[in-house]
Protein backbone atom coordinates (compact mmCIF):
# COMPACT_ATOMS: atom_id res chain seq x y z
CA UNK A 1 0.00 0.00 0.00
CA UNK A 2 2.16 2.81 -1.25
CA UNK A 3 0.08 6.00 -0.89
CA UNK A 4 -3.57 5.25 -0.38
CA UNK A 5 -4.59 8.51 1.28
CA UNK A 6 -8.34 7.95 0.94
CA UNK A 7 -8.01 4.46 2.38
CA UNK A 8 -5.90 5.77 5.28
CA UNK A 9 -8.39 8.55 6.03
CA UNK A 10 -11.32 6.13 5.96
CA UNK A 11 -9.60 3.87 8.51
CA UNK A 12 -8.75 6.85 10.72
CA UNK A 13 -12.42 7.97 10.83
CA UNK A 14 -13.92 4.49 11.25
CA UNK A 15 -14.99 3.72 14.81
CA UNK A 16 -13.51 0.72 16.54
CA UNK A 17 -16.94 -0.07 17.97
CA UNK A 18 -18.35 -0.46 14.44
CA UNK A 19 -15.74 -3.10 13.55
CA UNK A 20 -15.56 -4.89 16.89
CA UNK A 21 -18.83 -6.87 16.39
CA UNK A 22 -17.44 -8.18 13.08
CA UNK A 23 -14.24 -9.31 14.80
CA UNK A 24 -16.29 -11.04 17.48
CA UNK A 25 -18.63 -12.74 15.01
CA UNK A 26 -15.68 -13.93 12.95
CA UNK A 27 -13.88 -15.60 15.83
CA UNK A 28 -17.00 -17.04 17.46
CA UNK A 29 -18.12 -18.52 14.16
CA UNK A 30 -14.84 -20.45 14.14
CA UNK A 31 -15.19 -21.68 17.71
CA UNK A 32 -13.03 -19.11 19.46
CA UNK A 33 -14.22 -16.94 22.36
CA UNK A 34 -14.77 -13.30 23.19
CA UNK A 35 -12.16 -13.69 25.92
CA UNK A 36 -9.57 -14.90 23.40
CA UNK A 37 -10.41 -11.97 21.11
CA UNK A 38 -9.91 -9.58 24.02
CA UNK A 39 -6.59 -11.23 24.88
CA UNK A 40 -5.41 -10.63 21.31
CA UNK A 41 -6.55 -7.00 21.27
CA UNK A 42 -5.04 -6.39 24.69
CA UNK A 43 -1.74 -7.99 23.69
CA UNK A 44 -1.46 -5.63 20.73
CA UNK A 45 -2.71 -2.43 22.39
CA UNK A 46 -1.72 -2.79 26.03
CA UNK A 47 -5.29 -2.01 27.13
CA UNK A 48 -6.76 -3.86 30.08
CA UNK A 49 -10.35 -5.14 29.97
CA UNK A 50 -11.89 -1.97 31.44
CA UNK A 51 -9.94 0.28 29.08
CA UNK A 52 -10.91 -1.82 26.06
CA UNK A 53 -14.59 -1.73 26.99
CA UNK A 54 -14.40 2.04 27.57
CA UNK A 55 -12.89 2.56 24.09
CA UNK A 56 -15.77 0.56 22.59
CA UNK A 57 -18.39 2.37 24.67
CA UNK A 58 -16.96 5.79 23.77
CA UNK A 59 -17.11 4.91 20.05
CA UNK A 60 -13.52 5.93 19.50
CA UNK A 61 -12.21 6.16 15.97
CA UNK A 62 -9.33 3.90 15.00
CA UNK A 63 -7.14 7.00 15.11
CA UNK A 64 -8.11 7.64 18.74
CA UNK A 65 -8.06 3.94 19.62
CA UNK A 66 -4.46 3.52 18.52
CA UNK A 67 -3.35 6.96 19.75
CA UNK A 68 -4.02 5.88 23.35
CA UNK A 69 -2.62 2.38 22.87
CA UNK A 70 0.74 1.17 24.10
CA UNK A 71 1.60 -1.01 21.11
CA UNK A 72 3.39 -4.24 21.96
CA UNK A 73 7.03 -4.07 20.75
CA UNK A 74 6.61 -7.54 19.23
CA UNK A 75 3.91 -6.18 16.92
CA UNK A 76 6.66 -5.56 14.38
CA UNK A 77 6.86 -9.31 13.92
CA UNK A 78 3.30 -9.44 12.56
CA UNK A 79 3.82 -10.06 8.87
CA UNK A 80 1.89 -11.45 5.97
CA UNK A 81 -0.95 -10.47 3.70
CA UNK A 82 -4.25 -9.05 4.89
CA UNK A 83 -6.88 -7.49 2.66
CA UNK A 84 -4.49 -7.86 -0.26
CA UNK A 85 -1.67 -5.88 1.34
CA UNK A 86 1.56 -6.98 3.01
CA UNK A 87 1.29 -5.73 6.58
CA UNK A 88 5.00 -5.01 6.87
CA UNK A 89 4.96 -2.86 3.69
CA UNK A 90 2.13 -0.51 4.72
CA UNK A 91 3.60 2.97 5.08
CA UNK A 92 0.88 4.74 7.07
CA UNK A 93 1.42 3.84 10.77
CA UNK A 94 -2.28 3.94 11.68
CA UNK A 95 -3.31 1.80 8.72
CA UNK A 96 -0.50 -0.60 9.54
CA UNK A 97 -1.70 -0.94 13.15
CA UNK A 98 -5.30 -1.53 12.03
CA UNK A 99 -4.15 -4.20 9.56
CA UNK A 100 -1.95 -5.81 12.22
CA UNK A 101 -5.06 -6.13 14.37
CA UNK A 102 -6.98 -7.57 11.40
CA UNK A 103 -4.16 -10.09 10.89
CA UNK A 104 -4.24 -11.17 14.55
CA UNK A 105 -8.02 -11.60 14.43
CA UNK A 106 -7.64 -13.70 11.27
CA UNK A 107 -5.01 -15.88 12.93
CA UNK A 108 -7.28 -16.38 15.94
CA UNK A 109 -10.23 -17.29 13.72
CA UNK A 110 -8.10 -19.75 11.76
CA UNK A 111 -7.30 -21.66 14.94
CA UNK A 112 -3.72 -20.57 15.45
CA UNK A 113 -2.42 -21.22 18.96
CA UNK A 114 -2.26 -18.20 21.26
CA UNK A 115 1.50 -18.47 21.83
CA UNK A 116 2.01 -18.29 18.05
CA UNK A 117 -0.37 -15.31 17.76
CA UNK A 118 1.59 -13.58 20.54
CA UNK A 119 4.86 -14.35 18.75
CA UNK A 120 6.27 -16.25 21.76
CA UNK A 121 9.50 -18.01 20.89
N, C-alpha and C positions, 0 to 999 in steps of 0.2 A: 504494500500500500504506500505508494510514493508520496503523493500530495492529494489526498482526498478530503479537501477542506469541508465540503458539504457533509460528507459522511462523519467527519470528526465533530462538526458542530451539532449534528443530529444526536450523536451519542452523548455529547456534553449536556444537552437539554433534556434528554430522556430521563424519566425518574426511575430510580432503582426499584421503587415499589411497583411500578408497572411491569417490570421484567421478572421480579422475584417469583410471582405465581407460576410463570412459565418454567423457571428453574425447578421449582418444587414439583410441578406436575411431571416434568421430564424424569427426574430422579425417582419419584415414587412409582411411576409407570414401569420402571425397570427394577423395582424391588428394593430400592434404597430408601433411606428415611430422611425426614426433615432434620433430625439431629445430625446426621452425616453431612447434609447440605450445609448446615450452620457451621459445623467443624471446618469444612472446606473454605467457606467465606471468611470465617474468623482466622484461619491460618494465613490466608492471603492478606487480609486487611488489618489484623491486630485488634479488631473489635471484640469485646466480650458480648455475651448474649443480650444484656440490657442495651448496650450501645447499638448493636445490630437492629434490635427491634425498634429502638427510637429512630434510627435512620429510615426505616421502612415507614413507621408511623408519620414521620415528618415529611414524607414524600420528597426526599432529597433527590436532586438530579445526580447523574453519575459524576458530574464534575464536583459537586459538593461531597458526595459519598467518598470519592477517592482523595479529595483534598484533606479530609479529616483522618484518613486511614494512615496507619503505620505499616507500610508494605513490607512483607516478609523479605529479607535479603535473598532468600533462596528462590524468590519469584523469577529471578533472571534465568533460572534453569527450566522454566516452562517454555517449551519449544514445540513446534509442529504447526500444522495447518488447521485453521478454524475459519469458517465462513469464506473459504477460498483464499485466505491470506496467511502467510507465515508469520506467526506471532512475533518471533524474534526480529523480523524485518520491518515491523510497523514503526514509523517514525514519530508519530504523535504519542506522547507519553500517556495521555488519558485513554486514547483509543487502545493502546497497547495493554493498559491495565484492564480495561473492560474485556478485551479479547482473551487475556490470561484467565480471567474469571470464567468466561465462556468455556475455555479449554478445560479448566478444572471440573466444571459441572459436567461436561461431556465425558471426561474420564470417570467420574463418579457414576454416571448413568451407564457407562459401558462395563461396569463391574470391576474396575481397577481397584486394587487393594489400597487402603488408606496410606500406608507407609510409602507406597510408590507415588501416590498423588502428592504427598507432602515432601517428596524428593529426599527421603531418608536413605542414607547409604547403608 
